[in-house]
Amino acid sequence: MTKGWALTLICINILFQSSAQADYALMCDDPQYHQYIEDRFAQLEVKNRRLYSSTLRDYELSLATSANPYKIIGDLSRHLKYSAQFDPIDEVNAKIRRVFDHTDELSAEEHLAGLVFDNFSSETHSVGVARAWIAYRQKEYAKAFEELLLSIELSGSAVLSSFGPDFSLARQMYKDGNVEPVLAYINKTEQFWTGQRPDRLRDVWRKMIILGCKIQFDSVDTIKAVDLGINNLELK
């Protein structure tokens, strides 16, 4: 009697945990999850278009009023990853050249100070991501994959070590079925983006990739992994 009651409790516990951890009955194949992802992609595009406009305004304002050359370069660099998605290719290339033009205008002391502070790593990453976007939009896929990996060929970046790299192109690549380059990008971030949060994100993304899940490459993925019931899965 006691053994039967214990077995019943174990079964109830398993059923409870499954219902608590999985909001999508078919996990990654659930139509409701697919609809959620499509909605998220639409929201992210709207957000990126809004950021395209606001970062362009920030750069134009800095160029007109700021005496701080680092702010001008930083504002243009932040704009680049949005410009690379939406502007004509020639215009994106012109903006990339402008980053280097602004850098060339720095005095020797200013240039040295920028190298000491963060080795211009955020700006280098932005330019690399923009170049990767250009290649991808022109269907030069091998070059796009190469440029994306080169964009995180960095060392000693305080900003990227804290906040991580840009995943906008990785999101698009994965959505289009380019799994291996995205996985290589994720793996390479281990060289500089460390800590509990990035480790958790990488673990979730790798599991989702193995299971063929649609991914938004955002911190929200850690929550959706629980909803999908894959949070604690051990996958090889």
ChimeraX commands (.cxc) that place a marker at each C-alpha (Angstrom):
marker #1 position 0.00,0.00,0.00 radius 0.5
marker #1 position 2.81,2.32,0.93 radius 0.5
marker #1 position 4.76,1.51,-2.26 radius 0.5
marker #1 position 1.66,2.12,-4.38 radius 0.5
marker #1 position 1.04,5.48,-2.73 radius 0.5
marker #1 position 4.67,6.48,-3.24 radius 0.5
marker #1 position 4.51,5.54,-6.92 radius 0.5
marker #1 position 1.34,7.58,-7.30 radius 0.5
marker #1 position 3.03,10.62,-5.74 radius 0.5
marker #1 position 6.01,10.26,-8.09 radius 0.5
marker #1 position 3.72,10.12,-11.13 radius 0.5
marker #1 position 1.77,13.16,-9.93 radius 0.5
marker #1 position 5.03,15.03,-9.39 radius 0.5
marker #1 position 6.28,14.23,-12.90 radius 0.5
marker #1 position 2.98,15.33,-14.44 radius 0.5
marker #1 position 3.02,18.51,-12.38 radius 0.5
marker #1 position 6.56,19.38,-13.40 radius 0.5
marker #1 position 5.83,18.75,-17.08 radius 0.5
marker #1 position 2.77,20.99,-17.04 radius 0.5
marker #1 position 4.62,23.65,-15.10 radius 0.5
marker #1 position 7.61,23.72,-17.41 radius 0.5
marker #1 position 5.98,23.34,-20.84 radius 0.5
marker #1 position 3.39,25.82,-22.03 radius 0.5
marker #1 position 3.66,24.49,-25.59 radius 0.5
marker #1 position 2.37,20.93,-25.94 radius 0.5
marker #1 position 4.42,20.24,-29.10 radius 0.5
marker #1 position 7.48,22.05,-27.79 radius 0.5
marker #1 position 9.45,23.65,-30.65 radius 0.5
marker #1 position 6.97,22.36,-33.24 radius 0.5
marker #1 position 4.00,23.96,-31.56 radius 0.5
marker #1 position 2.09,26.31,-33.93 radius 0.5
marker #1 position 1.51,28.72,-31.07 radius 0.5
marker #1 position 5.26,29.02,-30.53 radius 0.5
marker #1 position 5.79,29.56,-34.25 radius 0.5
marker #1 position 3.22,32.35,-34.20 radius 0.5
marker #1 position 4.89,33.87,-31.14 radius 0.5
marker #1 position 8.25,33.93,-32.96 radius 0.5
marker #1 position 6.74,35.48,-36.08 radius 0.5
marker #1 position 5.20,38.20,-33.94 radius 0.5
marker #1 position 8.52,38.77,-32.20 radius 0.5
marker #1 position 10.38,39.06,-35.52 radius 0.5
marker #1 position 7.86,41.68,-36.65 radius 0.5
marker #1 position 8.30,43.59,-33.39 radius 0.5
marker #1 position 12.08,43.43,-33.66 radius 0.5
marker #1 position 11.99,44.87,-37.19 radius 0.5
marker #1 position 9.80,47.74,-36.04 radius 0.5
marker #1 position 12.19,48.32,-33.13 radius 0.5
marker #1 position 15.25,48.25,-35.40 radius 0.5
marker #1 position 13.68,50.69,-37.85 radius 0.5
marker #1 position 12.92,53.02,-34.96 radius 0.5
marker #1 position 16.51,52.68,-33.73 radius 0.5
marker #1 position 17.73,53.36,-37.27 radius 0.5
marker #1 position 16.03,56.76,-37.14 radius 0.5
marker #1 position 17.01,57.63,-33.57 radius 0.5
marker #1 position 20.67,56.63,-33.97 radius 0.5
marker #1 position 20.92,58.63,-37.19 radius 0.5
marker #1 position 19.52,61.69,-35.39 radius 0.5
marker #1 position 22.02,61.17,-32.56 radius 0.5
marker #1 position 24.92,61.07,-35.01 radius 0.5
marker #1 position 23.76,64.10,-36.98 radius 0.5
marker #1 position 23.28,66.06,-33.75 radius 0.5
marker #1 position 26.71,65.06,-32.46 radius 0.5
marker #1 position 28.31,65.98,-35.76 radius 0.5
marker #1 position 26.69,69.42,-35.67 radius 0.5
marker #1 position 27.13,70.30,-32.00 radius 0.5
marker #1 position 29.60,68.03,-30.19 radius 0.5
marker #1 position 33.25,68.81,-29.63 radius 0.5
marker #1 position 33.80,65.24,-28.41 radius 0.5
marker #1 position 35.24,63.19,-31.29 radius 0.5
marker #1 position 34.64,59.90,-29.47 radius 0.5
marker #1 position 30.93,60.65,-29.20 radius 0.5
marker #1 position 30.72,61.41,-32.92 radius 0.5
marker #1 position 32.49,58.15,-33.82 radius 0.5
marker #1 position 30.48,56.17,-31.26 radius 0.5
marker #1 position 27.13,57.54,-32.44 radius 0.5
marker #1 position 27.89,56.78,-36.08 radius 0.5
marker #1 position 29.11,53.28,-35.18 radius 0.5
marker #1 position 25.92,52.53,-33.25 radius 0.5
marker #1 position 23.92,53.64,-36.29 radius 0.5
marker #1 position 25.87,51.39,-38.67 radius 0.5
marker #1 position 24.25,48.08,-37.73 radius 0.5
marker #1 position 20.80,49.52,-38.47 radius 0.5
marker #1 position 21.96,51.32,-41.61 radius 0.5
marker #1 position 23.40,48.04,-42.87 radius 0.5
marker #1 position 19.96,46.43,-42.67 radius 0.5
marker #1 position 17.89,49.13,-44.33 radius 0.5
marker #1 position 20.00,51.59,-46.35 radius 0.5
marker #1 position 21.16,51.10,-49.95 radius 0.5
marker #1 position 24.51,49.30,-50.05 radius 0.5
marker #1 position 26.40,52.32,-51.40 radius 0.5
marker #1 position 25.11,54.45,-48.54 radius 0.5
marker #1 position 26.18,51.89,-45.95 radius 0.5
marker #1 position 29.67,51.74,-47.45 radius 0.5
marker #1 position 29.84,55.54,-47.36 radius 0.5
marker #1 position 28.96,55.54,-43.66 radius 0.5
marker #1 position 31.63,52.91,-42.97 radius 0.5
marker #1 position 34.21,55.11,-44.71 radius 0.5
marker #1 position 33.00,58.04,-42.64 radius 0.5
marker #1 position 33.81,56.15,-39.42 radius 0.5
marker #1 position 37.41,55.83,-40.58 radius 0.5
marker #1 position 37.47,59.45,-41.75 radius 0.5
marker #1 position 36.43,60.59,-38.26 radius 0.5
marker #1 position 39.06,58.31,-36.72 radius 0.5
marker #1 position 41.75,59.72,-39.02 radius 0.5
marker #1 position 40.84,63.21,-37.79 radius 0.5
marker #1 position 41.78,62.31,-34.21 radius 0.5
marker #1 position 45.02,63.70,-32.90 radius 0.5
marker #1 position 47.74,61.24,-31.93 radius 0.5
marker #1 position 46.85,61.76,-28.26 radius 0.5
marker #1 position 43.13,61.23,-28.89 radius 0.5
marker #1 position 43.78,58.10,-30.91 radius 0.5
marker #1 position 46.00,56.68,-28.18 radius 0.5
marker #1 position 43.39,57.46,-25.52 radius 0.5
marker #1 position 40.75,55.60,-27.54 radius 0.5
marker #1 position 43.01,52.58,-27.83 radius 0.5
marker #1 position 43.72,52.59,-24.12 radius 0.5
marker #1 position 40.06,52.94,-23.13 radius 0.5
marker #1 position 38.57,50.04,-25.12 radius 0.5
marker #1 position 40.75,49.60,-28.20 radius 0.5
marker #1 position 37.86,50.98,-30.31 radius 0.5
marker #1 position 36.37,47.49,-29.98 radius 0.5
marker #1 position 32.69,48.53,-30.14 radius 0.5
marker #1 position 33.36,50.57,-33.27 radius 0.5
marker #1 position 35.34,47.71,-34.83 radius 0.5
marker #1 position 32.51,45.30,-34.05 radius 0.5
marker #1 position 29.91,47.63,-35.56 radius 0.5
marker #1 position 31.91,48.04,-38.77 radius 0.5
marker #1 position 32.42,44.27,-38.99 radius 0.5
marker #1 position 28.72,43.55,-38.51 radius 0.5
marker #1 position 27.84,46.16,-41.13 radius 0.5
marker #1 position 30.26,44.58,-43.63 radius 0.5
marker #1 position 28.76,41.17,-42.90 radius 0.5
marker #1 position 25.25,42.53,-43.52 radius 0.5
marker #1 position 26.37,44.05,-46.83 radius 0.5
marker #1 position 27.82,40.73,-48.00 radius 0.5
marker #1 position 24.73,38.83,-46.86 radius 0.5
marker #1 position 22.36,41.20,-48.64 radius 0.5
marker #1 position 24.42,40.72,-51.79 radius 0.5
marker #1 position 24.14,36.93,-51.39 radius 0.5
marker #1 position 27.89,36.60,-50.81 radius 0.5
marker #1 position 27.22,34.16,-48.01 radius 0.5
marker #1 position 30.71,32.79,-47.40 radius 0.5
marker #1 position 32.04,36.34,-47.12 radius 0.5
marker #1 position 29.18,37.30,-44.80 radius 0.5
marker #1 position 29.95,34.38,-42.48 radius 0.5
marker #1 position 33.65,35.30,-42.49 radius 0.5
marker #1 position 32.98,38.99,-41.77 radius 0.5
marker #1 position 30.61,38.11,-38.95 radius 0.5
marker #1 position 33.25,36.00,-37.21 radius 0.5
marker #1 position 35.90,38.67,-37.82 radius 0.5
marker #1 position 33.62,41.22,-36.14 radius 0.5
marker #1 position 34.24,39.46,-32.81 radius 0.5
marker #1 position 37.96,38.92,-33.33 radius 0.5
marker #1 position 38.51,41.19,-30.35 radius 0.5
marker #1 position 40.44,41.29,-27.12 radius 0.5
marker #1 position 40.01,43.36,-23.99 radius 0.5
marker #1 position 36.63,44.80,-24.89 radius 0.5
marker #1 position 34.93,46.03,-21.73 radius 0.5
marker #1 position 31.65,46.80,-23.50 radius 0.5
marker #1 position 31.30,43.54,-25.45 radius 0.5
marker #1 position 32.49,41.50,-22.47 radius 0.5
marker #1 position 29.65,42.98,-20.43 radius 0.5
marker #1 position 26.79,43.22,-22.92 radius 0.5
marker #1 position 27.74,40.76,-25.62 radius 0.5
marker #1 position 27.92,41.18,-29.40 radius 0.5
marker #1 position 25.21,42.07,-31.87 radius 0.5
marker #1 position 22.94,39.17,-32.91 radius 0.5
marker #1 position 20.78,40.88,-35.54 radius 0.5
marker #1 position 22.50,39.21,-38.51 radius 0.5
marker #1 position 22.87,35.90,-36.68 radius 0.5
marker #1 position 19.10,35.96,-36.14 radius 0.5
marker #1 position 18.47,36.51,-39.85 radius 0.5
marker #1 position 21.00,33.88,-40.87 radius 0.5
marker #1 position 19.47,31.27,-38.60 radius 0.5
marker #1 position 15.98,32.16,-39.75 radius 0.5
marker #1 position 17.16,31.55,-43.33 radius 0.5
marker #1 position 18.52,28.12,-42.40 radius 0.5
marker #1 position 22.21,28.92,-41.96 radius 0.5
marker #1 position 22.79,26.96,-38.77 radius 0.5
marker #1 position 26.53,26.17,-38.74 radius 0.5
marker #1 position 27.78,29.78,-39.12 radius 0.5
marker #1 position 25.45,30.90,-36.33 radius 0.5
marker #1 position 26.65,28.10,-34.07 radius 0.5
marker #1 position 30.26,29.08,-34.82 radius 0.5
marker #1 position 29.42,32.68,-33.89 radius 0.5
marker #1 position 27.81,31.58,-30.63 radius 0.5
marker #1 position 30.79,29.38,-29.76 radius 0.5
marker #1 position 33.31,32.12,-30.50 radius 0.5
marker #1 position 31.62,34.52,-28.06 radius 0.5
marker #1 position 32.98,32.32,-25.26 radius 0.5
marker #1 position 36.36,33.96,-25.84 radius 0.5
marker #1 position 35.26,37.32,-24.47 radius 0.5
marker #1 position 31.62,37.22,-23.29 radius 0.5
marker #1 position 31.80,35.31,-20.02 radius 0.5
marker #1 position 29.73,34.90,-16.90 radius 0.5
marker #1 position 26.55,33.22,-15.72 radius 0.5
marker #1 position 24.16,35.10,-18.03 radius 0.5
marker #1 position 26.01,34.52,-21.34 radius 0.5
marker #1 position 26.70,30.90,-20.36 radius 0.5
marker #1 position 22.99,30.40,-19.76 radius 0.5
marker #1 position 22.08,32.00,-23.09 radius 0.5
marker #1 position 24.58,29.89,-25.01 radius 0.5
marker #1 position 23.31,26.73,-23.32 radius 0.5
marker #1 position 19.71,27.56,-24.25 radius 0.5
marker #1 position 20.59,28.51,-27.84 radius 0.5
marker #1 position 22.57,25.31,-28.39 radius 0.5
marker #1 position 19.68,23.21,-27.09 radius 0.5
marker #1 position 17.23,25.08,-29.30 radius 0.5
marker #1 position 19.48,24.60,-32.33 radius 0.5
marker #1 position 19.79,20.85,-31.69 radius 0.5
marker #1 position 16.00,20.60,-31.42 radius 0.5
marker #1 position 15.43,22.73,-34.51 radius 0.5
marker #1 position 13.62,25.48,-32.59 radius 0.5
marker #1 position 12.96,28.90,-34.00 radius 0.5
marker #1 position 15.09,31.41,-32.05 radius 0.5
marker #1 position 14.94,35.16,-31.51 radius 0.5
marker #1 position 18.48,35.41,-30.04 radius 0.5
marker #1 position 17.42,37.56,-27.14 radius 0.5
marker #1 position 17.56,37.15,-23.37 radius 0.5
marker #1 position 13.85,36.24,-23.54 radius 0.5
marker #1 position 14.91,32.89,-25.01 radius 0.5
marker #1 position 15.84,31.70,-21.51 radius 0.5
marker #1 position 12.21,32.23,-20.46 radius 0.5
marker #1 position 10.82,30.58,-23.58 radius 0.5
marker #1 position 13.08,27.56,-22.98 radius 0.5
marker #1 position 11.15,26.99,-19.76 radius 0.5
marker #1 position 7.83,27.45,-21.58 radius 0.5
marker #1 position 8.96,24.93,-24.20 radius 0.5
marker #1 position 9.98,22.39,-21.59 radius 0.5
marker #1 position 13.60,22.22,-22.79 radius 0.5
marker #1 position 15.16,24.22,-19.98 radius 0.5
marker #1 position 16.65,21.25,-18.11 radius 0.5
marker #1 position 17.05,18.82,-20.98 radius 0.5
marker #1 position 20.43,17.12,-21.24 radius 0.5
marker #1 position 21.36,17.05,-24.91 radius 0.5
marker #1 position 24.52,15.76,-26.55 radius 0.5
marker link #1:1,2 radius 0.2
marker link #1:2,3 radius 0.2
marker link #1:3,4 radius 0.2
marker link #1:4,5 radius 0.2
marker link #1:5,6 radius 0.2
marker link #1:6,7 radius 0.2
marker link #1:7,8 radius 0.2
marker link #1:8,9 radius 0.2
marker link #1:9,10 radius 0.2
marker link #1:10,11 radius 0.2
marker link #1:11,12 radius 0.2
marker link #1:12,13 radius 0.2
marker link #1:13,14 radius 0.2
marker link #1:14,15 radius 0.2
marker link #1:15,16 radius 0.2
marker link #1:16,17 radius 0.2
marker link #1:17,18 radius 0.2
marker link #1:18,19 radius 0.2
marker link #1:19,20 radius 0.2
marker link #1:20,21 radius 0.2
marker link #1:21,22 radius 0.2
marker link #1:22,23 radius 0.2
marker link #1:23,24 radius 0.2
marker link #1:24,25 radius 0.2
marker link #1:25,26 radius 0.2
marker link #1:26,27 radius 0.2
marker link #1:27,28 radius 0.2
marker link #1:28,29 radius 0.2
marker link #1:29,30 radius 0.2
marker link #1:30,31 radius 0.2
marker link #1:31,32 radius 0.2
marker link #1:32,33 radius 0.2
marker link #1:33,34 radius 0.2
marker link #1:34,35 radius 0.2
marker link #1:35,36 radius 0.2
marker link #1:36,37 radius 0.2
marker link #1:37,38 radius 0.2
marker link #1:38,39 radius 0.2
marker link #1:39,40 radius 0.2
marker link #1:40,41 radius 0.2
marker link #1:41,42 radius 0.2
marker link #1:42,43 radius 0.2
marker link #1:43,44 radius 0.2
marker link #1:44,45 radius 0.2
marker link #1:45,46 radius 0.2
marker link #1:46,47 radius 0.2
marker link #1:47,48 radius 0.2
marker link #1:48,49 radius 0.2
marker link #1:49,50 radius 0.2
marker link #1:50,51 radius 0.2
marker link #1:51,52 radius 0.2
marker link #1:52,53 radius 0.2
marker link #1:53,54 radius 0.2
marker link #1:54,55 radius 0.2
marker link #1:55,56 radius 0.2
marker link #1:56,57 radius 0.2
marker link #1:57,58 radius 0.2
marker link #1:58,59 radius 0.2
marker link #1:59,60 radius 0.2
marker link #1:60,61 radius 0.2
marker link #1:61,62 radius 0.2
marker link #1:62,63 radius 0.2
marker link #1:63,64 radius 0.2
marker link #1:64,65 radius 0.2
marker link #1:65,66 radius 0.2
marker link #1:66,67 radius 0.2
marker link #1:67,68 radius 0.2
marker link #1:68,69 radius 0.2
marker link #1:69,70 radius 0.2
marker link #1:70,71 radius 0.2
marker link #1:71,72 radius 0.2
marker link #1:72,73 radius 0.2
marker link #1:73,74 radius 0.2
marker link #1:74,75 radius 0.2
marker link #1:75,76 radius 0.2
marker link #1:76,77 radius 0.2
marker link #1:77,78 radius 0.2
marker link #1:78,79 radius 0.2
marker link #1:79,80 radius 0.2
marker link #1:80,81 radius 0.2
marker link #1:81,82 radius 0.2
marker link #1:82,83 radius 0.2
marker link #1:83,84 radius 0.2
marker link #1:84,85 radius 0.2
marker link #1:85,86 radius 0.2
marker link #1:86,87 radius 0.2
marker link #1:87,88 radius 0.2
marker link #1:88,89 radius 0.2
marker link #1:89,90 radius 0.2
marker link #1:90,91 radius 0.2
marker link #1:91,92 radius 0.2
marker link #1:92,93 radius 0.2
marker link #1:93,94 radius 0.2
marker link #1:94,95 radius 0.2
marker link #1:95,96 radius 0.2
marker link #1:96,97 radius 0.2
marker link #1:97,98 radius 0.2
marker link #1:98,99 radius 0.2
marker link #1:99,100 radius 0.2
marker link #1:100,101 radius 0.2
marker link #1:101,102 radius 0.2
marker link #1:102,103 radius 0.2
marker link #1:103,104 radius 0.2
marker link #1:104,105 radius 0.2
marker link #1:105,106 radius 0.2
marker link #1:106,107 radius 0.2
marker link #1:107,108 radius 0.2
marker link #1:108,109 radius 0.2
marker link #1:109,110 radius 0.2
marker link #1:110,111 radius 0.2
marker link #1:111,112 radius 0.2
marker link #1:112,113 radius 0.2
marker link #1:113,114 radius 0.2
marker link #1:114,115 radius 0.2
marker link #1:115,116 radius 0.2
marker link #1:116,117 radius 0.2
marker link #1:117,118 radius 0.2
marker link #1:118,119 radius 0.2
marker link #1:119,120 radius 0.2
marker link #1:120,121 radius 0.2
marker link #1:121,122 radius 0.2
marker link #1:122,123 radius 0.2
marker link #1:123,124 radius 0.2
marker link #1:124,125 radius 0.2
marker link #1:125,126 radius 0.2
marker link #1:126,127 radius 0.2
marker link #1:127,128 radius 0.2
marker link #1:128,129 radius 0.2
marker link #1:129,130 radius 0.2
marker link #1:130,131 radius 0.2
marker link #1:131,132 radius 0.2
marker link #1:132,133 radius 0.2
marker link #1:133,134 radius 0.2
marker link #1:134,135 radius 0.2
marker link #1:135,136 radius 0.2
marker link #1:136,137 radius 0.2
marker link #1:137,138 radius 0.2
marker link #1:138,139 radius 0.2
marker link #1:139,140 radius 0.2
marker link #1:140,141 radius 0.2
marker link #1:141,142 radius 0.2
marker link #1:142,143 radius 0.2
marker link #1:143,144 radius 0.2
marker link #1:144,145 radius 0.2
marker link #1:145,146 radius 0.2
marker link #1:146,147 radius 0.2
marker link #1:147,148 radius 0.2
marker link #1:148,149 radius 0.2
marker link #1:149,150 radius 0.2
marker link #1:150,151 radius 0.2
marker link #1:151,152 radius 0.2
marker link #1:152,153 radius 0.2
marker link #1:153,154 radius 0.2
marker link #1:154,155 radius 0.2
marker link #1:155,156 radius 0.2
marker link #1:156,157 radius 0.2
marker link #1:157,158 radius 0.2
marker link #1:158,159 radius 0.2
marker link #1:159,160 radius 0.2
marker link #1:160,161 radius 0.2
marker link #1:161,162 radius 0.2
marker link #1:162,163 radius 0.2
marker link #1:163,164 radius 0.2
marker link #1:164,165 radius 0.2
marker link #1:165,166 radius 0.2
marker link #1:166,167 radius 0.2
marker link #1:167,168 radius 0.2
marker link #1:168,169 radius 0.2
marker link #1:169,170 radius 0.2
marker link #1:170,171 radius 0.2
marker link #1:171,172 radius 0.2
marker link #1:172,173 radius 0.2
marker link #1:173,174 radius 0.2
marker link #1:174,175 radius 0.2
marker link #1:175,176 radius 0.2
marker link #1:176,177 radius 0.2
marker link #1:177,178 radius 0.2
marker link #1:178,179 radius 0.2
marker link #1:179,180 radius 0.2
marker link #1:180,181 radius 0.2
marker link #1:181,182 radius 0.2
marker link #1:182,183 radius 0.2
marker link #1:183,184 radius 0.2
marker link #1:184,185 radius 0.2
marker link #1:185,186 radius 0.2
marker link #1:186,187 radius 0.2
marker link #1:187,188 radius 0.2
marker link #1:188,189 radius 0.2
marker link #1:189,190 radius 0.2
marker link #1:190,191 radius 0.2
marker link #1:191,192 radius 0.2
marker link #1:192,193 radius 0.2
marker link #1:193,194 radius 0.2
marker link #1:194,195 radius 0.2
marker link #1:195,196 radius 0.2
marker link #1:196,197 radius 0.2
marker link #1:197,198 radius 0.2
marker link #1:198,199 radius 0.2
marker link #1:199,200 radius 0.2
marker link #1:200,201 radius 0.2
marker link #1:201,202 radius 0.2
marker link #1:202,203 radius 0.2
marker link #1:203,204 radius 0.2
marker link #1:204,205 radius 0.2
marker link #1:205,206 radius 0.2
marker link #1:206,207 radius 0.2
marker link #1:207,208 radius 0.2
marker link #1:208,209 radius 0.2
marker link #1:209,210 radius 0.2
marker link #1:210,211 radius 0.2
marker link #1:211,212 radius 0.2
marker link #1:212,213 radius 0.2
marker link #1:213,214 radius 0.2
marker link #1:214,215 radius 0.2
marker link #1:215,216 radius 0.2
marker link #1:216,217 radius 0.2
marker link #1:217,218 radius 0.2
marker link #1:218,219 radius 0.2
marker link #1:219,220 radius 0.2
marker link #1:220,221 radius 0.2
marker link #1:221,222 radius 0.2
marker link #1:222,223 radius 0.2
marker link #1:223,224 radius 0.2
marker link #1:224,225 radius 0.2
marker link #1:225,226 radius 0.2
marker link #1:226,227 radius 0.2
marker link #1:227,228 radius 0.2
marker link #1:228,229 radius 0.2
marker link #1:229,230 radius 0.2
marker link #1:230,231 radius 0.2
marker link #1:231,232 radius 0.2
marker link #1:232,233 radius 0.2
marker link #1:233,234 radius 0.2
marker link #1:234,235 radius 0.2
marker link #1:235,236 radius 0.2
view
